[in-house]
Amino acid sequence: MDLVNKIKQGIRLTSQEANELYDFDLITLGSLADDIRTRRFGKKSYFNINRHINPTNICADVCKFCAYSASRKNPNPYAMSHEEILQIAKNSYANGAKEVHIVSAHNPEVGMEWYMGGFRKIKDALPDIHIKALTAAEIDFLSRHYGHSYDTIIDMMIANGVDSMPGGGAEIFDEEVREYLCKGKVSSVGWLEIHRKWHERGRQSNATMLFGHVESRAHRIDHMLRLRDLQDITGGFNAFIPLVYQKENNFLRVENYPTAHEILKTYAISRILLDNIPHIKAYWATSTIGLALIAQEYGCDDLDGTIEREAIQSAAGAASSHGMKLDEFVGLIKNAGFTPVERDSLYNELKIWE
C-alpha cells in the first residue's frame, strides 16, 4: 500500500515512511493534512485571549538560539517583583484575558519562593484565570539548583495554582543537536519524563519543537514520533506547536533559514503523524500571522491567542511584542475563510464568530 492511501485510511506510518513525507510535493501534503484537520474541526480556527508574562531574563543557561536572556546581546537584566507580576495579571484579566502564560529564564538568584509565590498570588487574587506556567526546562533547572525532585516541584506547582504546562524547552530532542544548541539544559529524556509526571497527575500540557536552525528533517521526524509515543501512554498533550526559529540577536549562525514552503511542509507532516494529539498550533508569533493563517489549510487548527505582550520571541525578531487586538484577530481569521472560535486553555469552546 502506498503512503497516500495509508494516510487516507488512518494507518500509522513508520519512522522510515515518515521521513519520506518530506519528498512529497507541498500540495499533496497540504491536501492530506487538511483532510485530517477538516474531519476533526471543520473550518474552525481556535484562539484564546491570553497574556504572556516573562518575569525575568536572568538565566543560568546559555542557549545559542536565545535572544531573550540577559547577555552581551541583550545587556538589560531584570526580575519582576510579585507585585509587578500580579498587577500585569490583574490588568490583563480586566481586559478579558482568561489565561496568563508565564515563562521565565532560569534565574539562580531569586529563590524558589519567587517562582511559586508569584503563581499563588495570582490564583488568590484571580481564581478564575488559568495559569499556564513553568516549562520542563525551568522545572529541570529548579530541580538541579535547589535539590528537589521533579515530583516535588510539580506538586508545588499544583499546590500554588498552576493549571497547565507550556511546551517550551523541548527544542529538538536529538541529544547531539541539544549539546550544540543548549548544553546543560534539560535533556530530551528529562523533558519527556517531566511531562509524563505532569500528565500522570491528570494535568494537560503542550508540546513544542523548535525547527529551522541546525537540525535535519530526520531530527524533526524523530522529535514528533517521540511525542507520539508518550501521548500513547499518557494522553496528556492537547496541542503540538512547531516553533519557527527566530534568527536575530542570538549566537546561532544559520545560513539556510527555512522557507515558507519548508515551514508549511513541517506543519502538514506534524498533522499527519501526530494522530493522537488533538490540535496543531501555528504559533503566529514565530511564523507571522500571514503564514499562520495559511497554515490553517495545511493541518493547523489553532493560532495561539491575542498574547497582549510577549518578550521572548520578539527579542529575536518576531513581530509579537504588543500582541494583537481581538477584533483584528477575529477579522483576519474570517478573511482567511475560517470560523474564529475562542477557546479556553484546555480547548473548551467559549464563543464562535459565525
N, C-alpha and C positions, 0 to 999 in steps of 0.2 A: 504494500500500500504506500502511495506517495505521501509526502509530508502534508500537502494541502488537504488531502482527504482525511488524514489523521487528525489534523487540526479541526476541520469541519465536524468531525464526529466526536470531538472532545477527548481524543486519546492522547495521553501524556507523551511528550517527546523525551527521548534520552538526551544525555549531555551532548553526544555527537550530533544528533539531529538538531538540537537547539542551536549549536554553533553554525549549522548550515543555513539557518534563517537569515543571517546577515548577507547571504548570497542572493536572496530573493530581491526582486525589484520593489521599490518603495510602494507602488500602487497595490501590488499583491499583498504585501504585509499589512498595509493600511486597511485593505478590504477585509482581511481575515480578522484583524483586531477589532475593527469597527463592528463586525457581525457579532462578536462576543460581547462587546460593550452594549450594543443596541438590544440584544436579547435580555440583558440584565437590567438596563436602566433606561431604555428608550432614548429620548433626546434630552434627558435631564443632565444638567451640569451643576455639581454641588459646590457650595462655598459656605464659609461661616463668617460671622462678624467677630473678629478677634483682634487682639493686640499683642504684638511681640515685645517682650521686655528683656533686655540684655543687661543685667545688673552690674557686671564687672568685665573688664577686658584685660585684667592682670592674670597671666597664665604661666603655670609651671612648665607647660609643654611647648614645644616649638614645632608646629606643623608647617611644612613648606608651602602649602596652599593657602594658609590663613592670612588674611589682611586685617583681621579684627583685633587680635590680641596685641597688647602694647609691646612694641619693639622699635627698632630703628626705622621701620617702615611706617609705624604708627605711634609716635612718641607722646601719647596723651593718655596715660594710665588713669583709671577711675574705678571706684567701687561705690555704689549707691548705698545709702542708709535704708533701713527698713521703712522709715517714714517716707522716703522718696519713692521706694518701690510701691508702697501701699497707695500713695497719692496718685501715681500713674494708673494703678488698677482701678481706683475709685473713679477717676476722670473717664477712663475708657468704659467702665460699666455704665456710667451716666450717659455716655454716647451710644449705648446699645450693644457693647461688646459682651459676648457670652462666654468667651474664653480668653485667658491670658496664657501665652506661650512663653515660658521663662527658661532661657538658656544662657549660661554664662561661660566665661573662661574658667580655667582650673586655678583658682586663686588660693595660694597656700597661706595667705596672711590673715584671712577674715574669720576663720573658725567655723566649726560645724553648725553652731547656733545661728550664724549669719545666714547660712543656706536654709536650714529648716525653719528658723523663726520667721523668715520672710513669707514662707508659704502659710504658716499658721496665722499670721496677722491678716493676710488677705482673706483666708477662709473664715476667720472670725468676723471680719467686717463685711464680707460679701459672700455669704454662704451659698448663694445660687450660682456663682461664677465657677466655671470649670477651670481647674488648674492643670495645665499640661506642662510638665517640668522635669528637669534632670535627664540628660541623655545618658546612655550607658557609659559613655566616655567620662562624664562627670562622676557617675557613681563609682566607676573604677578608680578614678583619681582620689575621691574621698575615702574609699576603702584602703588604698595604699598609704595615703597621707596620715589618716587618723587611726589606722589599725583596726577598722571594723570590717566584718564580713559583708559580702553583698546582701545577704539576708537581713542583717541588722539595718543596713542603710535603707533597703526597700521598705522594711517595716516602719522605720522612722518617717519615710516619705508619706506613707499611707496615714500614719498617726497625725501628721502635721498638715494633711489636707490635699495632698497631690492626688489627682483623679486619674490621669493617664500619662504615659511617657511619650515624648517625641522620639523620632527615629535617628537623630543625629549621632555622629561618631562612627557610623558603620564604614564610611568612605568606600574602600574596596577591600574585600575580605582576604584576598591573596596576601600572605604574610611577607613575601619579598617586596611587594609593592608598598605594603604598610611600613616596612623597615625604611624604605626610602622616603615616603611621604610624611610619616608621623611616628617616628621611632619613639618608643616609650609610652605611647598612648595605649589604650585598651586593645588587647588582641582580638582577632576575629572570634576565637573561642570564647573569650570573656564577654564580648558584646552579645553573642548568641545566648550564653548562659544567663546573663542578666535579664534579657527579655524573656527567656523561658521561666525564670523565677517570678518575674512580674506577672506573666500570664497564669502561672500556677496559683496565684492569689486571686484569680478571677478578674484581673485587670487587663485593659487593652492598651496597645501601643501602635506606633507607626514604624515602618522600616524605610531606610533610605539607602541610596547608592550614589556616591559622588563619581561622576564619569566625565571624560573629555580631557583628561590630563595625560598621565603616562601609562595608564592601564591599556590592556589589549581588549579586543572584543571577547576573547575567551575568558578573560578575568570577569567581565560583566556577566557572562552566562553562568560561570561558577558562583558568583555572588547571588544571583537570582535563585539558582537551584538550592543553595544552602538555606535561603529563606523559605523556599517551598517545603523543604524537608522539615524545618522547625514548625512551620504552620500546620503540617500534617499532624504533628504531635500535640500542639497547644491550641491552635485556632485563635490565637490572641492578636494577630496583626489585623488592623482594619484598613490599612492603606499602605501601598508601596509608593515611594516618592523618588524617582530618578532625578537627582540634583545635577544640574549642568555646572561644571566647574567655571568659576569666575576668575579671570586672568590678571586683573590689575592689582598692584600694590602688595605682591607677595614674593616669596623666594623661589617659586617654582617656574621654571622657564619652559613653556610649552609652545612649540613651533606650529604644530598641526592641531589648531583649535577645531572642535567638531563643527561641521556644517549643520544647517537646519535639517538637511537630508539625513545625516547620521543621527541626530537627536530624535527625529521622528521615528526612524527605524528602531531605535532603542526603546522608545515608548511602546511602540507596537509589539515588539518582541516580549516586553515585560507583561503586557496584557495576555499574550498567547501562552506564556509559560506559567504565570502565577495564577493558575486556575482556582486556587484555594484562598487567595487574598482578595477580598471583595472589590476594593477601589484602587485605581491607579491615578495618582495625582500629578498633574503638570503644574509644578510649583512656579507660578508666574514670576516670582522674584528672581529666579535663576534663569528662566528660559525666555523672558519677556512676555508681556501679556498677549502680544500678537501670535507668537508661536504656541503659547499655551492654549489659545483658542483653537488654532489649527489642530493641535494635538487631541482635541476632543473628537476629532474624526479619525484618530489613529490609536484608539483604545483607551484614552484617558476619559475620566468622568468627573474629575474634581480639579479645582483651581486653587485650593487653599482658601484664602479669605481676604478681607479688606486690609488686614495687617495693622493699619494706622501708623505704626512706626516700626522700623527694622534697622539693625546696625551691622549684622554680621555679613550678609550678602552684599549690602550696599557699600561696605568698606572695600570690597573687591571689584566694584564697578557696576553692580546691579542697580537698576532704577527703582528701588523699593524703599528708600529711606523714609518716605512720608506716606506709604501705603496707597490706598485708592478709595475714593468716596463710593459709598454704597450705590447711589443712583447711576454713577458712571460704570461701576462693575456690572450691575444688572443690565444696563443698556448694551454694553459690549457683548455680553453673553447672548442676549436676544438678537442682536445684529448678526451674530455668527450663526444663527439658525438653531440655537439650543434653548432649552427651558431652564431659567435660573431657579435653583432650589436652595434656599437657605437651610442649612443643617446644624445640628449641634455637634459637639466634638466627637460623638460616637455614631454619627450618621443617621440619627433620627431626624426626619424631615419636619421643619418648623414652618416654612412658608414657601409656596410655589408661585412664581410670577408667570402667569399664563400669557 
